[in-house]
Amino acid sequence: MADILHRIGATATAETVYDALTTQKGLAAWWTTDTTGDGVVGDTIRFRFGDTGGFDMAVLDQRPNEWVHWKVTDGPAEWIGTRVSFRLTRQDDYTIVLFKHEGWREPVEFMYHCSTKWAAFLLSLKQFVETGTGAPHPQDVRISNWH
Amino acid sequence: MADILHRIGATATAETVYDALTTQKGLAAWWTTDTTGDGVVGDTIRFRFGDTGGFDMAVLDQRPNEWVHWKVTDGPAEWIGTRVSFRLTRQDDYTIVLFKHEGWREPVEFMYHCSTKWAAFLLSLKQFVETGTGAPHPQDVRISNWH
């Protein structure tokens, strides 16, 4: 098993960051504009990225301003069954996001790509909660031939 | 053991990317302007980041336009003994960089930070080889309270 880990800090309240992770409007502002569903435990959120497909995430658990846990129920074969989590803490004047995408069976090249792409999207999340404007798909940063 | 993985693709030749990984001038243009030493096998390259310290990397092995392997010989305790590698391939019109920072003993919070920071620096590498201008320290992207 292999995990993708990231850490960002945003000069925004934990409430603001939590909202960006648990509402359709928030998620659409930093990950993909084509997001369907809110972050309610037991529901599934659909994220789509045009021709490249997308992911369905079941919301496993969450606690306001503290954490969000998702499980991937549809998408690329490598993603199905993996879990994504965001843990929020306060340090100095920052809300810190500890991100984990865990349970990859093998460290395939696609995992290398997803790791960098997650970093770009988490910086989009930071930008969104700090300024009101993120860089969600289709305005996301191109990192390679795989986009 | 835990690893940091990343993948970027740059519209530049493998020679250009390899030079950016194996010359003082290249490394200083995307990672830190305070870089001492070229990338010659057996040598140690010193990377410094102002008050936050830095890293010494022993060049273990490299093959022109294909790969670079370093070992961390000085720096934060969590980094010492870990290994950093860059593997280059060509796909479509891109030079792909598969990056690995392997051998972390524990997935500590600092590892989460370093993973995201590596992504930002690899995007600086991409920008440098494509445009001639990167974002090395001290012009690097701030990602959190840890910078």
Interface residues (C-beta under 8 A of the other chain):
Chain A: A2 D3 I4 L5 H6 R7 I8 G9 A10 Q91 D92 D93 Y94 I96 L98 F99 K100 P107 E109 M111 Y112 H113 S115 T116 A119 A120 L122 L123 K126 V141 I143 S144 N145 W146
Chain B: A2 D3 I4 L5 H6 R7 I8 G9 A10 Q91 D92 D93 Y94 I96 L98 F99 K100 P107 E109 M111 Y112 H113 S115 T116 A119 A120 L122 L123 K126 V141 I143 S144 N145 W146
